[in-house]
């Protein structure tokens, strides 16, 4: 999916000059934000993140809850990026560790610092609340997950990033069955969606034509849809669904496609590793982190809009041309942060003129 930088730069300047209300800008220069760090994380250019940075969308003042394997909080990439010590629900103690490394990878994609080294996150000035639950199957950690969601929400996070899912197809997750497997989480999810949270989930990496249980929950629990996003992974060129991603299928209405990359050297997304180096992550987990960061970056520009409203903006402005018009695979299309900014700006201007 090529990005026409010159056309985009011209359109940004025109938008800045034409706005009479809202977030009027001096003419932004996209190349100021397309640094070696930016280019090293290949997904940023595909979703047109620099167009959001040029308008001030860095995540500043927004908190994301990271519900995962933990985090190596000592890394320089997260200096100033953590909202408190986080919590380890395995050890039942403040602070987190990351034995697996998965959470540290996701944290980097969301909010690693822009500091001139390695890569930076989508929302490189956002705050993270890092929360660790068990390293086994999610259904084995139901109560831990429910407590982690509440902890993050109580700490100010309205974006809850979940790069995991139970390996249960949504077709088997009817209300009775799912409540039996994840009773605590189901109750908390329903409460927090009503309070304004957005849950971001991966479609899964089982190479199936159907979404997994958690990303597909609004199929069985329709009231969740307004606070739900499922994410399918593209390759790191943004051209095709990746090698293993499950399709959006029944979750197409709340599903969005984002680069997540594939396994193999040079095919993933560069991010932070728990040992302090930079390595590639791949799959729908990485794609979830991209979307969570994008929501934070958008909200830092548009505090007038709720996270649930910005979720709707991301879905409604996704690119749906060509192969991306197939909702079974790509849901609503490929995330486009330039188009999302324009729609959010239009809504804010309309609000102020009403």
HELIX and SHEET records of a PDB file:
HELIX    1   1 UNK A    5  UNK A   18  1                                  14    
HELIX    2   2 UNK A   30  UNK A   32  5                                   3    
HELIX    3   3 UNK A   36  UNK A   40  1                                   5    
HELIX    4   4 UNK A   43  UNK A   46  1                                   4    
HELIX    5   5 UNK A   49  UNK A   53  1                                   5    
HELIX    6   6 UNK A   76  UNK A   78  5                                   3    
HELIX    7   7 UNK A  102  UNK A  111  1                                  10    
HELIX    8   8 UNK A  138  UNK A  141  5                                   4    
HELIX    9   9 UNK A  142  UNK A  154  1                                  13    
HELIX   10  10 UNK A  170  UNK A  172  5                                   3    
HELIX   11  11 UNK A  175  UNK A  181  1                                   7    
HELIX   12  12 UNK A  183  UNK A  194  1                                  12    
HELIX   13  13 UNK A  217  UNK A  219  5                                   3    
HELIX   14  14 UNK A  222  UNK A  227  5                                   6    
HELIX   15  15 UNK A  249  UNK A  254  5                                   6    
HELIX   16  16 UNK A  284  UNK A  301  1                                  18    
HELIX   17  17 UNK A  307  UNK A  316  1                                  10    
HELIX   18  18 UNK A  322  UNK A  325  5                                   4    
HELIX   19  19 UNK A  327  UNK A  330  1                                   4    
HELIX   20  20 UNK A  337  UNK A  353  1                                  17    
SHEET    1   A 8 UNK A  93  UNK A  94  0                                        
SHEET    2   A 8 UNK A  87  UNK A  88 -1                                        
SHEET    3   A 8 UNK A 127  UNK A 132  1                                        
SHEET    4   A 8 UNK A  63  UNK A  68  1                                        
SHEET    5   A 8 UNK A 159  UNK A 162  1                                        
SHEET    6   A 8 UNK A 198  UNK A 202  1                                        
SHEET    7   A 8 UNK A 228  UNK A 234  1                                        
SHEET    8   A 8 UNK A 255  UNK A 259  1                                        
SHEET    1   B 2 UNK A 269  UNK A 272  0                                        
SHEET    2   B 2 UNK A 278  UNK A 281 -1                                        
END                                                                             
